[in-house]
């Protein structure tokens, strides 16, 4: 799926908003990415998940793992396209785990997926939970990569259906402020990863 096709889906879903936004980082931007719109229309979201499944097919994963909430839906859909199992990493007291009795064979190859990668916190917690269960992470895949630096992934194969490159401005050096445009703080920006 090429970039234009993905952006068309984003516009359809209201994922990509244009205006003058205050981001969680404190910086300003002309665009805001509304990740909570991404999975509201299953048919459109599934086209993205199918693309992620195709991009990940060569990793030889036997299981797909995703963190609640968005990653759970992505894991379900990607596993369905690959014809393999999905497990769901939920919040537990510390980090994430699989508290409902999911099992993995020792060294079983696990693909971790999520809807949007920002700080990578949810993916890292899912990774730790997979290893505690005896699995081996063979790759990480996301629908949208918004991370500035995913160096912590090391040599692990990483794939994204879409890489969002959004220009941001320091508040005292923002051309949109200069134009007197009203600054909007989207509610979703409080949540990360
Ligand atoms: Zn501004």
Boltz pocket constraint, residues with backbone or C-beta under 6 A from the ligand:
constraints:
  - pocket:
      binder: B
      contacts: [[A, 20], [A, 21], [A, 28], [A, 29], [A, 169], [A, 170], [A, 171], [A, 174], [A, 175], [A, 176], [A, 177], [A, 178], [A, 183]]
      max_distance: 6.0
